[in-house]
Amino acid sequence: MSIIDRPVVERDAPTNEFLKVETRGIEPIPASERKGSPRDVAWLWVAAFANFVSLITGALLITFGLGVAEAIAAVAAGCVLAASLHGLLSVAGPRFGTTQVVAARNTFGPRGAYAGAFFTIFLAVGWFAVDCVIAAQALVQLARLAGLPQGNLLNVFALLVVVVLSVVVAVYGHQTIAVFEKYGAIVFVIFCAVLGFTLLPKINWTLQSSVAGADHLAAWVLGTSVIFALVASWFSFASDYSRYLPQRLPARSVAGWIGAGTAISMFAFGALGVLLASIDPKAGGDLLGLISANAPATIVVPFLLFIAVGEVWANYL
């Protein structure tokens, strides 16, 4: 008998409250503790892509030699394809009440799910490392602007701060993560809107592709694949938060809301990354340096802070 088929033991006390440590693990969430709507989970996935990694990924398409219009088209194509699958995978959450990796046992069996679990751990550790490094770099950049002495000690301290914050919030569990994600994303969206408006006169809207023929097609396919891959890196966690939704919800509603939230967020930040990279296509993907060089300090300082915060909430998600 798989963990999905085992009877769920009801608990007397709520286990999923803001700033209270959640006591649920990978076991199915009882019906009495399931609440919310697909729209609530969609907000969480909007927040998942409201970070600097999405901007960097969009900016990479310019370094592939694509022009602005075709790069944005590649972002759109990759988003729609991957987000649609992400929404469909999220349907397993309300159905089984457990995480994506555990739900996979229902299809592949306990042993068959081992390979997926291994790659999920590998993926999670890898992204945790990437997000920690990006957040630490943003904090170090802030320290440099503040005139603090640079060096390995500062780098290590910044990295430790990011790691500790990521772990502490994650310990509290679903509801605390959901609240921080939702409101943090709203603030990050506002900062990105201000940044985009500030740099609007410098954006090269008519930037053309620097490659042609088969190379042009290859660059577009590569760009679409990179966007798809970023969204797909969350596939192994698709039902981890939708499992808190009531089982009675229509699968169409769950897949639609979560897919839409994922696609809209990734497209918005990926397209913004494309536009920012068009300011200086020769920057070589150094989007952080490009922003620091072109935006006023009053914008750069809070934006760097929220880069760090955004990567932290990507970690604890």
N, C-alpha and C positions, 0 to 999 in steps of 0.2 A: 504493500500500500504506500503510495507516495504521500508527501507532506500535504499536497493539495487535497487529498481524499480523506485525511484524518479529521476527526471531529474537532471543532474549535472550542476551547475552554473559555467561557465567558468570564470576565473579571468585573468585580464590583465597582472599582474606581476607574475614572477616565484615565487613559494612558497617553493622550495625544493633545496636550494643551501648550499654549505659548509659554516659553521660558520654564517649562517643566520637562524633566528628562522622560522621553518616551520609553516605555518598557516593552513595546512590541519589537520583534525581530523579523525573521523571514517567514514566520508562520502566518497563515491567512488572517486577515483582519476580520473580526467578528462583525456580523451585520449590524449589531447595536452600536458599533463605533464608527460606522461608515456614514459619511455625510458630505455635503458640498455638491457642486455641479461641475460639469466638464469645463465651463468657463473659468472656474477657479484654478483648475489645473493648467488651463491654457495660459493664464497669467504667469504661472510658475515657469513654463517653458519659454515664454517671452523673455523673462528675466534670465534664463539660462544662456541665451544668445546675446543678451545686452552686456557685452564685455569687449575688451580690447582685442581678444583673439578673433572675433568676428570681423572687426575692422581690419586687422592685419591680413586675414584670409582674403577679404575683398581686394585689398591693396596689391596682393600678390599677382592678381590677374593682369594688372598693368605691367608688372615686371616680365610677364610672359610675352609681352609685345602686343597685347590687345588694345584697341581704342576704347574710349569711354562707353560708347553706345553698345558695342558688342560685349564688353566686359560685364556691363549691367545685365545684358540679355543672358549671359552665362550664369550670373548670380541667380537670376530668376529661374532659369531652367533647373539648376542644381537644387535650389530651394524647394521648388514644387515637387520634384521627383522624390527627394529624401524626406521631406515633411509629410508627404502622403503616406509613405511607408511607416514613418514614425507614429502617425496617428493611428494607423491600423494595428500596429504592435501594441499600442497603449490600451486597446480593447481587452487585452488579456488581464489587465489590472482589476477592473470590476468583476470580471468573470470568475477569476480564481482567487482574488484577494491577496495575492502574494507577489513577490518581485519577479522581474522578467526572467532571471536566471533560473529560479525555482520553477516558474511556470513552464519553462522549456522541458522539464522532466516529464510533463504530461504528454509531450510529443515524442521526445527522444528517449525517454526512460531515464532512471537515475544515473546509469553508467554513460549513456549517450550524451548527457548534459555536461559531463566532466570537461570535455574539450572547450565548450562554450564558456564554462565557468573560469577555466584557466585563462583564456584570452580576455575575458572581462576583467580579471584581476590585473593582467598585464596592461590593458588599456587604461584602467583606473589609476594605477600607479604612474604610468607615463604621463597622463594628463595632469595628475596632481603635481608632478615635478615641473611640467611646463608652466602651469598656472602660477606656481610658487615663484619660479624664476622671473616671470613677467611682472608679477606684483612687487617682488623685491627690487627689480630694476627701476620701477616707477618710484618706489620709496627712496632709493639711492639718488635718483634724479631730483627728487624734492629736496633731499638733504644738500645736494650740490647747489641748488638755487638758493637755499637758506645760508650758504656759506660754511657749512660744516665740513670738517676734514674728511677726505675720501680715503678709502683703503679697504683691506680685507675684513677688518673688524666691523666696519659699517655694513659691508655686504652680508656678513654672517648674521649680524644683529637684525637686519631687515628681513632676511630669510626666516629667521627664528620667529619673528613677530607674525609673519604671514602664516607659517605652519601652525603655530599655537592658535591663532584666531580661527583658522580653518577647522581644526580639530574640535575646539571648544564648542562652536556653534553646531557642528555635526552631531555632537553627543546629545544635544537636546532633542533632536529628531524632527519629524515631519512638520508639525505645526509651526515651530519656531523658524525652521528653514523657509517655509512658505511665506510667513509674514515678512521676514527680512528680504527674501527674493522679490516679493511684489513691490514693496515700497522703495527698496534700493534700486530696482529697475526704473521706476518712475523718475527718480532723481537723475540716474545716469542718462536716460533719454533726454531730459531737459538740458543737461550739460552738453550732450552731443548735438542737440539742436542749436544751442548757443554757439558751439564751436563751428558747426557747419555754416551758420549765418555769418559769423565773423570772417571766415575764410572764403566766403562765397565769391568775392571779386577775384580771387586768385585761382579759382578752379578753371581748368582748361576743358570746357565742355566739348570742344571740337577736336580733342586729341584723337588722331587717327592711328590705326594699327601700324606697327613697324615691321610686320611680317606679312608674307603673301603666299598664295597658292596653297600647297599641301601643309606648309608650316603654319599658315593662318588657321586652317581647320584643326590641326593638331593642337595649337595654342588654345583654341576655343573649347575643344573637348577636354583638354587638361584643366582649364579653368572651371568648367562645369563639374568635372570630377572632384576637384579640390573642395568646392562648395558642398557637393554631395557628401564627401568624406567627412567634413566637419560635422554635419548634421547626423550622419550615420554613426559617428563615434558615440552617440547617445542611445543607439538602438538597444543596447544591452540593458539599459535602465528605463526603457520606455514605460513600463507598467509600475515602476517603483513608487510612483506618486498617484497614478490613477487607481491603484488598488484600494485607496481610501474612499473611493466613490461607491455609492449604492449599486448593488448588482442589477437592479431593475432598469437602470438607464439604458436607452437604446444605443447599440454599438455605433450607429451612424452619427449620433450626437457626440459621443466620446471621440471617435476618430476625426470628425469634422472640426470640432473646437480645438483639439490639441494639434492637429495638423495645421490648421490656420494660424494658431498662435506661433508655432514654430516657424512656419514659412514667412509670415509677416515680419517677425523680429529678425530672422537671419537675412532676409532680403534688405530690410532697412539699413542694418549695420554693415552688411556686405557692400551694398551700393554706396554707402557713405565712405567706406574704405577705398572704393574705386575712385570716387570723386576727389578725395584728399590726396591720393597717390598721383592724380593727374597734375597736381600743382608742380611736382618735380619728378617726372618719370625716372630720372637718373639716380634718385635717392636709394635705389637698390633695395626697396622694401623696408627701409628704416623709417617706419611711420612715426615712431615716437620722436626721433630726431627731427623729422620734417615738421611735425606739429609744434615742437618746441622752438624751431627756427622761424616759423611763420605766424604764430599766434601770440598775442600779448600775454605778458606774465599773469595778468589778472584772470585769464582764461586757462593758461597752462597749469598753474599751481593746483586749482581745484580739480582740473581734469586728470592730472597725474594721481591725485589722491583717489579719485573714483576709479581709475584704472586698477589701482591696488585693491580697492574694495571689491570691484567687479570680479577680479580673479579669485579673491577669497571666497565670494559666494558661489563662483563656479566650482570651487573645490568642495565646499561642504554640500553642494547639491549632489 
